[in-house]
Every structure is written in structure tokens, then in C-alpha cells.
Amino acid sequence: MSINQYGWNAAWEEIWQKTDSSQAGRELQPARIVGDFGSKYRLMTGRGELWGEMAGKLRYTLTEKGAYPAVGDWVAAALTASGDQAVIHEVLARRSVISRKVAGTTQEEQIVAANVDTLFLVSALNDDYNVRRMERYLIMAWNSGATPVILLTKADLCPDAGRRIAEMEQAAPGVAVHAVSALQDEGREALLPYIRQGQTVALTGSSGCGKSTMVNWLSGQKLQLTQDVREDDSRGRHTTTHRELFLLPEGGIIVDTPGMRELQLWEDEGGLDLVFGDITGLAEDCRFSNCRHEGEEGCAVIAAVASGMLEEKRLLNFRKTERELRYQSSKEARQQRKTASAAAKPAAPRSKKVNWRRELEEY
């Protein structure tokens, strides 16, 4: 195997030529992170696949920025004296970044994968099917810089797959939608344009939607463990616990990611308007430029709902997501101001230690 098989091309070579390939007396070489195991990484280098970890200086720098290397990243690495391990000194500029907010109340970004060309948004055609949730995934996809493609898996379990494809196409105008069945080996030929030589695709979706099964099906091998979903609610457990790149027979590269119980969006880079373009388009005809579409007089969006042109559930999801992103943005801004203020604040002078016994004696 070589770095060329994992996507190294003329464009990345041009970026590399602008990188300082000599650091701390060591010659650096390009490598791609093919496995993210937390504190350790698997790297594909010019000498093959090696274990690697971040240099101390890089770890300190990225801790300040809050963005550690992720699967799919191209990095500058130096081999150890033994030649069987590597140290990451720099992360090359990313062409796309798939990220979300970490679970809980912590204000921190979690990078799922980097340098992905196509993001497969996976939803099973059972009780996992949810148009409103897919709208949230689409926002994440458009914000990432990757091209979203919707995969409706387990088509063999759905007698009205055609209707659900039409629903998804209406909710995601301009986005390709494919219904596939790994069990029946149906729909794979439609996915071939996305997995050709040098192309990187990633899979994301809720737990139990069939991502690991898709990886095994597209690769023709049993690369990932799979588990059956519960029959009563179509939910599954996480079968992927880390992130890893796999080569496909057609020459493409695929990354599976752990399933998400809930997708918390990190920030908006225009994805909201792209996903809800019909609503933002209607809003241009509202009487007031700051219309919130919540009952204001002359609201074109509310009028579209009343006439049946716009689905009310879609508008409700737009409002909810817009509020969430606005709140997220304000929290992030407050955190940045707090960090900047702490950095600018002068250090408190060290208190002088007083020898009270001597003071009393002199008195």
C-alpha cells in the first residue's frame, strides 16, 4: 500500500511543497491518518503503515486551538530512529471538515473526519427513517465542505421506498438520494461514481442505521462488526468505537464513524440557508425584513404554510434549528471573549514574603 492509494495527488503535492519539510533537525514526510484511536494514530506513510502520536509542541498548540488531528487528515510526520513509529509535527490545511459539538454542555468542537469528498448521510427505511433529523445532518454536511448524498438503507424492508425517496428529495433539493439494500445486493452500481480512485467518502447517521453493514458491503469484506437492531424500536448499539479509513475495490477510500444518538450542530457556515433555501426564499417577500415567521403580519412564510405550499413541520424544524445555532454562536462568542480577556489580563504580582519575627525585633 502507498499514500497514493489513500488519496495523495498533485493537488496535495503542491500544498506539501509550501510546507516546511525540515523541523528540529528531522526531515518530515507526508502521511495520512488512517485510524484515530484517541491518543494514538495509524498513519499511512511512504514506508507503509505505522503507529504515530503528536509531538509535544503540536499537542500544546492544538490544545489551545481545540482541534486535534482526525482521521483523513494529511500530516507532516518524522520517523523515529527505529523507523517503526512516527511523530506528527504539523497538520496540513484541510479541504473539508466534518464536525459537531461534543455531547453535553462543554463548548467544544469534535472533528469526525477531514478531507472527505462525499458524505453519505445514512438512514434506514424502518423506524429509523426521519426527514427532520436528516435536515440536521444536511446542515452539518453542507457546513463541512463535502458533498452530501443521502443513502436510504434496508430498502428490502420497505414496501413504499419510492414514496420515501420522494419525501427526502423534496426535503433536500439538489441532493442525490439512493435507496439500497446490502442484504439483497441492490443499488451498489448507483454509488460507483462516489467511490472511484482517490475519492474519500464518509458515512454518518444514527446508531443502528446500517453504516457498518454498508462498509462491509461496499468493500466486499467483513471489515466492521455489525449487530442486529432491536425489533421494537429499530434502534441499535454502537458497533464502531473508533474512526478508520478502508480501501475499496474501485480505488476509493471509505471511513466509518461511530453512530450518533443525537447530532448537536457546532456552527453554521451557510448550511442552514442551503438546507432551508425554500424558506429563506419565501422570507424575501415578508413585509418586515426582520420577520421571525411566528405570526407577524404580512409573513410570506406563514402564508405558504396556510396554503399548503410549505409543510408546517419543516418550518418548525427550521425555527428550532435556527434558534439552536444562534444560541450556539452566542455561547461560542462568549467563550472566545472570556479566553481573550484571560489572556490579556496581566499576571498578578507575587506577594512578598514577610518575616514577621524580624519585623517585630526591629520595632
C-alpha positions, -999 to 999 in steps of 0.1 A, spaced: 0 0 0 11 36 -6 0 71 2 -12 74 -35 -38 47 -28 -50 68 1 -56 99 -20 -22 116 -23 -23 135 -56 -8 165 -75 -30 190 -55 -17 177 -22 18 176 -36 15 213 -43 4 220 -8 33 199 5 58 220 -14 47 250 6 52 232 39 85 234 59 96 198 55 125 202 79 119 206 116 141 202 147 168 187 125 144 160 111 132 155 76 94 153 76 73 133 52 36 134 42 13 108 58 -24 103 61 -42 94 93 -60 62 85 -70 53 121 -79 75 151 -77 56 184 -76 86 207 -41 92 219 -26 70 191 -30 72 154 -24 48 125 -6 66 97 0 56 60 35 69 52 59 64 23 73 34 42 39 18 49 15 19 78 29 30 112 17 39 146 21 76 154 14 103 180 16 140 182 48 159 190 46 177 224 48 211 208 19 203 184 -2 189 212 2 221 232 -6 243 202 -37 223 192 -49 221 228 -51 259 227 -70 258 194 -92 228 203 -87 209 171 -66 176 173 -58 157 141 -86 135 128 -90 105 106 -85 116 70 -60 144 79 -28 148 59 1 155 83 38 161 83 55 134 103 90 123 112 100 87 116 116 76 149 152 63 150 139 28 149 118 36 118 87 17 131 69 47 146 62 83 136 58 116 153 32 142 139 46 177 137 20 195 116 -15 191 102 -18 202 65 -47 226 57 -79 207 54 -101 207 23 -132 197 43 -140 192 80 -169 172 93 -176 183 128 -202 186 155 -204 199 191 -193 174 217 -220 159 238 -231 176 270 -226 212 280 -190 215 271 -184 242 245 -160 223 222 -158 211 186 -154 174 178 -139 167 144 -154 135 130 -133 133 98 -113 155 75 -106 158 37 -138 139 27 -151 144 -8 -186 129 -3 -205 124 29 -231 96 28 -259 105 52 -274 72 61 -309 65 73 -326 31 74 -360 25 58 -375 13 91 -384 32 123 -350 50 120 -364 69 90 -368 106 99 -369 135 75 -365 162 102 -333 145 115 -320 143 80 -323 180 76 -300 185 106 -274 161 91 -276 180 58 -267 212 76 -236 195 91 -228 182 56 -230 215 38 -211 232 65 -183 206 62 -173 214 26 -181 178 15 -208 169 -10 -238 153 8 -255 122 -6 -285 105 12 -284 67 14 -317 50 25 -306 16 36 -325 -16 42 -348 -9 12 -358 -46 12 -377 -39 45 -397 -10 30 -427 -17 6 -430 20 -3 -394 30 -7 -404 52 -38 -426 74 -16 -399 79 10 -373 87 -17 -396 114 -30 -400 128 6 -363 130 10 -358 146 -24 -384 173 -15 -366 180 18 -332 180 2 -334 197 -32 -304 192 -53 -291 163 -31 -288 128 -46 -309 102 -28 -303 65 -33 -323 35 -18 -300 5 -13 -301 -30 2 -269 -47 12 -288 -79 20 -303 -81 -15 -271 -65 -31 -292 -38 -47 -282 -2 -56 -244 -6 -54 -239 4 -91 -255 38 -84 -228 45 -58 -198 38 -80 -192 74 -91 -186 84 -55 -161 56 -47 -138 58 -77 -100 60 -75 -87 85 -49 -121 97 -37 -128 97 0 -163 91 13 -175 90 49 -206 75 64 -226 92 92 -260 86 107 -278 74 139 -269 42 157 -283 11 140 -289 27 106 -266 2 89 -233 21 84 -210 -8 93 -230 -31 71 -226 -6 42 -188 -5 48 -187 -43 46 -210 -44 15 -190 -17 -5 -157 -33 4 -167 -69 -3 -151 -78 31 -162 -81 67 -142 -51 79 -166 -39 106 -186 -58 132 -223 -55 129 -252 -60 153 -289 -66 148 -312 -37 158 -340 -41 183 -372 -51 166 -395 -30 188 -379 4 181 -353 -2 152 -325 11 175 -291 -4 176 -260 -1 197 -227 15 186 -207 -12 168 -180 13 156 -160 27 185 -132 45 166 -127 60 132 -108 43 104 -102 45 67 -106 15 44 -97 10 8 -125 -1 -16 -121 -24 -47 -128 5 -70 -99 25 -56 -120 48 -33 -114 53 4 -142 50 30 -144 60 66 -170 46 91 -178 67 122 -195 58 155 -232 62 154 -248 93 169 -277 92 194 -281 130 189 -265 153 165 -255 186 181 -245 211 154 -213 231 161 -217 262 140 -233 274 107 -212 282 76 -242 287 54 -256 252 57 -289 264 72 -298 285 42 -288 258 18 -310 232 35 -339 255 40 -335 275 9 -372 274 2 -380 291 35 -353 318 31 -365 324 -4 -401 329 8 -388 352 36 -377 377 10 -414 385 4 -422 391 41 -434 426 49 -407 431 75 -370 423 69 -366 410 105 -397 388 103 -393 357 126 -421 338 108 -440 333 140 -473 351 132 -461 386 121 -484 405 98 -475 401 61 -454 370 67 -449 352 34 -437 320 51 -467 316 73 -489 323 42 -471 294 24 -479 271 53 -515 281 53 -518 275 15 -502 241 18 -471 251 -2 -448 246 28 -450 218 53 -455 231 88 -432 205 104 -404 218 81 -410 254 93 -410 242 129 -377 224 124 -362 255 107 -372 277 137 -358 252 162 -325 247 143 -321 285 138 -325 292 175 -301 264 184 -274 277 160 -279 313 172 -276 302 208 -245 281 200 -229 311 182 -235 334 212 -221 308 236 -190 304 214 -186 342 212 -188 345 250 -162 317 254 -139 334 230 -142 368 248 -136 351 281 -105 334 268 -92 366 252 -98 385 284 -80 360 305 -50 361 281 -49 399 281 -52 402 319 -17 410 334 -4 384 358 -9 393 395 23 404 412 38 378 435 33 387 472 64 395 491 70 371 519 73 390 552 95 378 581 72 389 609 97 378 636 124 402 622 99 430 618 89 427 655 125 426 666 134 457 646 104 475 661 
